[in-house]
Amino acid sequence: MMRLVKRSLMFGNLVEVSAPALVGRYNRALQHLIGKQTELTEFHMDISGFSPEIGEEFGDNLYLNPNGCNRLFILLTTEQKTAPLLNAQFSTSRSILRNFIAENEDELFALTAREAVAGELMNSVFAVNSPEDLLNINQITIEADTIRSHIAEADALQTHIDSFMTKDDAWWDDVLIADMIELAKHTGNIQRHPVKLKAKTYAQGNYYTRHFGGIYVFRDVASPTIIAKEMVDGLETLPVDNILTFEDRAEIARFLSDFKLAEPIAPQQNRDAALIIKQKIDFVTIATAANMGDELGDLTRQQVRQIGRKYADKLPPEFHGLMQVWRWANTGGDEPNLGSDHPAFFYALRASQHADRDLVNMLLAELSPLDFRQLFICHKDAFYTAYRSWSEAKKEYVSKFLAEEYIIDKAGARETLFGPEPAMGEEDMYVGPWSPAVPVRLKGS
């Protein structure tokens, strides 16, 4: 995995903590949350304050996420908002933390100038012991304060101020005045510099969880649906309309189509869409060569074509199905007629423009694992798991490709592959070269 680390494909964009004052604040927060402190004098941390170095020191990568539920966090700086979230058990956790920091950036900036802010992403369950518990997670409430309770003390001071301003005999209440003075010593002037955090409750809508081998929960749709990698005990009795596994390809395709969650990459003949399909074909070809033991090196497009000819009789059905789509999109060949039972079907889809676009692309990435680029972009855990099983030649090729072709322009690559970010609050969705301007050409079942 060190190859990925060196190329910023793993543990990238973490926040460095090396100043003794910050290490001290982190330790005080850590002691406050879990009763432990680190012996390290420098380390890196993610958006939640989790440090892989400290996780290794403790022998516990869930030291800030006990039971994989109700994640704890430590904020030393608002710069953490751009960091990734490592070991995420729920797909929504990072966006909730990022939004919380962004919505309270000024307040958190002032608080973290003096002390670490520690808190918890609290939901309605304390542990996820069965799939049924997943449906009981309806909203996430963030509870946060400095370890010296600046926010709680500011709230108490504000209550005292309100009493002082409204009670007729407040001027004669020596105890009230003394309490106000003592609290103000810790909080400062809360009239000029309010110490109050906003928007601390977030809805937990559709999401993915690593629990039980990986489960996608779609409940904010007309027909609530669970999609699991495989059937596990307790799933079959959940009170939802559809309980599917990755083996239920036709049902998954129908679900995505019925609720307009996905669309073909190439719904019409289009050279740009054809280029995306061609890259997927190349990835399938390279995977075949790697499985055959080839040394990949720096492959040119001509060499990829040579590999295709070399292993023409060994290329998987994903290759042949995607070739149908490419010929039609690029050269006007026969329309593709891929059913959901075809291994290439989900490779030819992407999420449509909606609020759960990233979640659907995450699902599609797992259903099209030979596309290592989409797997890396949309589902890091699945990518790292697959990466461990690859040959050294494939590891080198893939890591070099991602570092040179994706990392240097993440935003541009994502827009090319998945379209622009959905506009919030707009009724009219973006209509681009891959939008369903003509009837869908891929059969849903």
C-alpha positions in Angstrom: 0.0 0.0 0.0 3.0 2.3 0.4 2.9 2.8 -3.4 -0.5 4.5 -3.0 0.7 6.6 0.0 3.7 7.9 -2.0 1.5 8.9 -4.9 -1.1 10.6 -2.6 -3.7 8.0 -3.4 -4.0 6.9 0.2 -3.9 9.1 3.3 -3.8 12.2 1.0 -4.8 15.7 2.2 -4.5 14.9 5.9 -3.8 17.7 8.3 -0.3 17.6 9.9 -0.1 18.1 13.7 3.4 18.9 14.9 3.3 22.0 17.0 3.6 21.1 20.7 0.7 23.3 21.6 -1.6 21.5 19.1 -0.4 18.1 20.2 -1.2 19.1 23.8 -4.7 20.3 22.8 -5.3 17.0 20.9 -4.2 15.0 23.9 -6.5 16.9 26.3 -9.4 16.3 23.9 -8.5 12.6 23.5 -8.3 12.2 27.3 -11.7 13.9 27.6 -13.3 11.6 24.9 -11.7 8.2 25.5 -9.5 8.5 28.5 -6.2 8.0 26.5 -3.4 10.1 25.3 -0.8 9.6 22.5 2.9 9.5 23.0 3.5 10.7 19.5 4.9 14.2 19.1 3.7 14.6 15.5 1.0 12.9 13.4 -1.6 13.5 10.7 -5.4 13.6 11.1 -8.5 13.5 9.0 -11.6 15.7 9.1 -12.7 14.0 12.3 -9.4 14.2 14.1 -8.7 10.5 13.5 -5.0 9.8 13.0 -3.8 6.6 11.3 -0.5 6.9 13.2 -2.3 7.0 16.5 -4.6 4.2 15.4 -1.5 2.1 14.8 -0.1 3.2 18.2 -3.3 2.2 20.0 -3.8 -0.9 17.8 -7.3 0.4 17.2 -8.4 2.2 14.1 -11.8 2.8 15.6 -10.5 4.7 18.7 -12.7 7.6 17.7 -15.5 5.5 16.3 -16.4 2.9 18.9 -18.7 0.2 17.6 -18.7 1.9 14.3 -21.5 4.2 15.5 -21.8 7.7 17.0 -18.4 8.9 15.7 -16.3 11.1 18.0 -14.4 14.0 16.6 -11.6 16.4 17.5 -11.3 19.8 15.8 -8.0 21.6 16.1 -8.5 23.8 13.1 -11.2 24.6 10.6 -8.7 23.5 7.9 -9.8 20.0 8.6 -12.9 20.6 6.5 -11.0 19.7 3.3 -9.5 16.5 4.7 -10.9 13.1 4.0 -12.7 10.9 6.5 -10.9 7.6 7.1 -12.5 4.4 8.2 -16.0 5.9 7.6 -18.7 3.5 8.6 -21.4 5.6 7.0 -21.2 7.4 3.7 -22.9 10.6 5.1 -20.5 11.2 8.0 -17.9 13.3 6.1 -20.5 15.5 4.5 -22.2 16.1 7.9 -18.9 17.0 9.5 -17.9 19.2 6.6 -21.2 21.1 6.6 -21.0 21.5 10.3 -17.5 23.1 10.1 -18.5 25.3 7.1 -21.7 26.5 8.8 -19.9 27.4 12.0 -16.5 28.3 10.6 -16.2 31.7 12.3 -17.2 30.3 15.7 -15.0 27.3 15.4 -12.1 29.4 14.3 -12.4 31.5 17.5 -12.9 28.4 19.7 -10.0 26.4 18.3 -7.7 29.4 18.7 -7.8 28.6 22.4 -8.7 25.0 22.8 -9.7 21.9 20.8 -13.4 21.3 20.1 -14.4 17.8 20.8 -17.8 16.2 20.1 -19.8 13.3 18.7 -22.1 12.5 15.8 -25.0 11.2 17.8 -27.9 9.2 16.4 -30.7 7.2 17.9 -28.8 4.0 18.4 -25.6 3.3 20.4 -24.6 0.2 18.4 -25.5 -1.5 15.2 -26.1 -5.1 16.2 -28.6 -6.0 13.5 -29.7 -4.7 10.1 -32.9 -3.4 11.8 -30.8 -0.9 13.7 -29.9 0.8 10.4 -33.5 1.9 9.9 -33.6 3.5 13.3 -30.9 6.0 12.3 -33.1 8.9 11.1 -31.1 11.9 12.0 -27.6 12.9 13.3 -27.2 15.4 16.0 -23.8 17.0 16.6 -22.9 17.6 20.2 -19.7 19.7 20.4 -17.8 21.9 22.9 -14.3 22.7 24.0 -13.1 20.4 26.7 -13.3 23.5 29.0 -17.0 23.9 28.1 -16.7 27.3 26.5 -20.0 26.8 24.7 -21.9 25.5 27.7 -20.6 28.3 29.8 -21.5 30.8 27.1 -25.1 29.4 27.1 -25.2 29.7 30.9 -23.9 33.2 30.7 -26.5 34.2 28.2 -29.2 32.7 30.4 -27.9 34.8 33.3 -27.9 37.9 31.1 -31.5 37.3 30.1 -32.5 36.9 33.7 -30.5 40.0 34.7 -32.2 42.1 31.9 -35.8 40.9 32.7 -35.9 40.4 36.5 -37.0 43.5 38.4 -34.7 42.9 41.3 -31.7 41.6 39.3 -29.5 44.5 40.4 -29.7 43.3 44.0 -28.9 39.6 43.1 -25.3 39.4 44.2 -25.1 35.7 43.4 -26.4 36.2 39.9 -23.9 39.0 39.2 -21.0 37.0 40.7 -21.9 34.0 38.5 -22.0 36.3 35.4 -18.6 37.8 36.2 -17.0 34.3 36.8 -18.5 32.9 33.6 -17.4 35.9 31.6 -13.8 35.3 32.7 -13.9 32.1 30.6 -16.1 33.0 27.7 -15.1 36.6 27.0 -17.6 39.1 25.7 -20.3 37.0 24.2 -22.3 40.0 23.1 -19.5 41.1 20.7 -18.2 37.6 20.0 -21.1 35.1 20.3 -20.0 31.5 21.1 -22.9 29.5 19.7 -22.9 26.7 17.1 -25.6 26.5 14.4 -27.3 23.7 12.5 -26.4 20.8 14.7 -29.0 18.3 13.5 -28.8 16.7 10.1 -31.2 14.3 8.4 -29.9 10.8 7.6 -31.5 10.1 4.3 -30.2 7.5 1.8 -26.8 6.2 2.7 -24.2 3.4 2.5 -22.8 1.6 5.5 -19.9 -0.7 5.9 -21.8 -2.7 8.5 -22.8 -6.2 7.6 -20.5 -6.4 4.6 -21.8 -3.3 2.9 -25.4 -2.2 2.6 -27.1 0.6 0.6 -30.1 2.1 2.3 -32.6 3.9 0.0 -35.5 5.0 2.1 -36.2 8.4 0.8 -37.8 7.0 -2.3 -41.4 6.0 -3.0 -40.5 2.3 -2.6 -37.9 2.0 0.2 -35.1 -0.4 -0.9 -32.2 -2.1 0.7 -29.3 -3.3 -1.5 -26.7 -5.5 0.2 -23.6 -7.2 -1.2 -24.9 -10.4 0.1 -27.8 -11.7 2.2 -27.1 -11.6 6.0 -29.2 -12.6 9.0 -31.9 -10.1 9.8 -32.2 -8.5 6.3 -35.1 -10.5 5.1 -37.4 -9.3 7.9 -36.8 -5.6 7.5 -40.0 -3.5 6.9 -39.1 -2.2 3.5 -40.5 -2.8 0.0 -37.5 -4.3 -1.6 -34.6 -6.3 -0.1 -32.0 -7.0 -2.8 -28.5 -8.3 -3.1 -25.9 -7.9 -5.8 -27.1 -11.1 -7.4 -30.5 -9.4 -8.1 -29.2 -7.5 -11.1 -32.5 -7.1 -12.9 -34.2 -5.8 -9.8 -31.4 -3.3 -9.1 -31.6 -2.1 -12.7 -35.3 -1.7 -12.5 -35.0 0.2 -9.2 -32.5 2.6 -10.6 -34.6 3.1 -13.7 -38.0 3.5 -12.0 -36.7 6.2 -9.7 -34.5 7.9 -12.4 -31.4 7.3 -10.2 -29.2 6.3 -13.1 -28.8 6.9 -16.8 -26.8 5.5 -19.7 -23.4 7.2 -20.2 -24.1 7.1 -24.0 -27.9 7.5 -24.5 -27.2 8.8 -27.9 -24.4 8.8 -30.4 -21.8 11.1 -29.0 -18.0 11.1 -29.3 -17.4 12.4 -25.8 -19.5 9.7 -24.3 -17.8 7.2 -26.6 -14.4 8.2 -25.2 -15.5 7.4 -21.6 -16.7 4.0 -22.8 -13.4 3.4 -24.6 -11.5 4.1 -21.5 -13.6 1.5 -19.6 -12.8 -1.0 -22.4 -9.1 -0.3 -21.9 -9.4 -0.9 -18.2 -11.0 -4.3 -18.8 -8.3 -5.1 -21.4 -5.5 -4.2 -18.9 -7.2 -6.2 -16.2 -7.1 -9.2 -18.5 -3.4 -8.7 -19.3 -2.6 -8.4 -15.6 -4.5 -11.6 -14.9 -2.5 -13.4 -17.6 0.8 -12.2 -15.9 1.9 -9.5 -18.4 4.3 -6.8 -17.3 2.3 -3.7 -18.1 4.7 -0.9 -17.8 3.8 2.4 -19.5 1.2 1.3 -22.0 0.4 3.4 -25.0 -3.0 3.2 -26.6 -1.5 1.2 -29.4 0.0 -1.3 -26.9 -3.4 -1.6 -25.3 -4.9 -2.5 -28.7 -2.1 -5.0 -29.1 -3.1 -6.6 -25.8 -6.6 -6.8 -27.0 -5.6 -8.7 -30.1 -3.2 -10.9 -28.1 -5.9 -12.0 -25.7 -8.9 -11.7 -28.0 -10.2 -15.2 -27.0 -9.8 -14.5 -23.3 -11.4 -11.1 -23.0 -14.4 -11.2 -20.6 -18.0 -10.4 -21.6 -17.6 -6.9 -20.1 -15.3 -6.1 -23.0 -17.6 -7.3 -25.7 -20.7 -5.6 -24.2 -18.9 -2.3 -23.9 -17.6 -2.6 -27.4 -21.2 -2.7 -28.6 -21.9 0.5 -26.8 -18.7 2.1 -28.1 -19.3 1.2 -31.7 -22.8 2.7 -31.6 -21.8 5.9 -29.8 -18.7 6.5 -31.8 -19.3 5.1 -35.3 -23.1 4.7 -35.6 -23.1 0.9 -35.4 -26.0 -1.2 -34.3 -27.8 0.0 -31.1 -26.5 -1.9 -28.1 -29.0 -4.3 -26.6 -27.6 -5.1 -23.2 -29.9 -6.6 -20.6 -29.3 -6.2 -16.9 -28.0 -9.8 -16.9 -25.1 -8.8 -19.1 -21.9 -8.3 -17.1 -21.3 -5.0 -19.0 -24.7 -3.5 -18.2 -23.8 -1.5 -15.1 -20.5 -0.4 -16.6 -22.5 1.6 -19.2 -24.5 3.5 -16.6 -23.8 6.5 -14.4 -25.9 8.3 -11.8 -28.3 10.9 -13.0 -28.2 14.4 -11.6 -29.8 14.3 -8.2 -28.9 14.7 -4.5 -27.8 11.1 -4.1 -25.6 11.0 -7.2 -22.5 10.1 -5.3 -24.3 7.3 -3.5 -25.6 5.8 -6.8 -22.2 6.1 -8.4 -20.7 4.3 -5.4 -23.2 1.5 -6.0 -22.4 1.3 -9.7 -18.7 1.3 -8.9 -19.1 -1.9 -6.9 -21.2 -3.4 -9.7 -18.5 -2.7 -12.3 -15.2 -3.5 -10.4 -13.0 -3.8 -13.4 -13.3 0.0 -13.9 -10.6 0.7 -11.3 -10.8 4.5 -11.9 -14.5 4.7 -10.9 -13.8 2.3 -8.0 -11.1 4.6 -6.7 -13.1 7.8 -7.1 -16.4 6.5 -5.8 -15.6 3.7 -3.4 -12.2 3.9 -1.8 -12.8 1.0 0.6 -13.7 -1.3 -2.3 -10.7 0.0 -4.3 -8.2 -0.7 -1.5 -9.7 -4.2 -1.0 -9.3 -5.0 -4.7 -5.9 -3.4 -4.9 -4.5 -5.8 -2.3 -5.3 -8.8 -4.5 -3.7 -7.4 -7.7 -0.3 -8.4 -9.1 2.6 -6.0 -8.6 2.4 -5.1 -12.3 -1.2 -4.1 -12.1 -0.7 -2.2 -8.8 2.1 -0.2 -10.4 0.1 0.6 -13.6 -3.1 1.6 -11.8 -1.4 3.7 -9.2 0.7 5.5 -11.8 -2.4 6.0 -14.0 -4.4 7.5 -11.2 -1.6 9.8 -10.0 -1.0 11.1 -13.5 -4.5 11.1 -15.1 -6.8 11.7 -12.1 -5.1 13.3 -9.1 -3.7 16.2 -11.1 -7.3 17.3 -12.1 -9.8 15.7 -9.9 -12.6 18.2 -10.5 -12.2 18.0 -14.3 -12.1 14.2 -14.3 -15.2 13.9 -12.1 -17.1 16.4 -14.3 -16.1 14.5 -17.5 -17.1 11.1 -16.0 -20.2 12.0 -14.0 -21.3 15.4 -15.2 -21.3 18.7 -13.2 -22.3 18.8 -9.6 -26.1 18.9 -9.1 -27.4 22.4 -8.6 -29.0 22.7 -5.2 -32.6 23.9 -5.3 -32.9 24.1 -9.0 -35.9 22.3 -10.6 -34.3 22.0 -14.1 -31.5 19.5 -14.1 -28.4 20.1 -16.3 -28.9 18.8 -19.8 -25.5 17.7 -21.2 -24.2 15.3 -23.8 -25.1 12.3 -21.7 -28.5 13.4 -20.5 -31.5 11.1 -21.5 -32.5 13.3 -24.4 -33.6 10.2 -26.3 -35.1 6.9 -25.1 -32.8 4.8 -23.0 -31.0 2.3 -25.2 -30.1 -0.3 -22.5 -32.8 -2.6 -21.4 -33.5 -2.6 -17.6 -34.3 -6.3 -17.4 
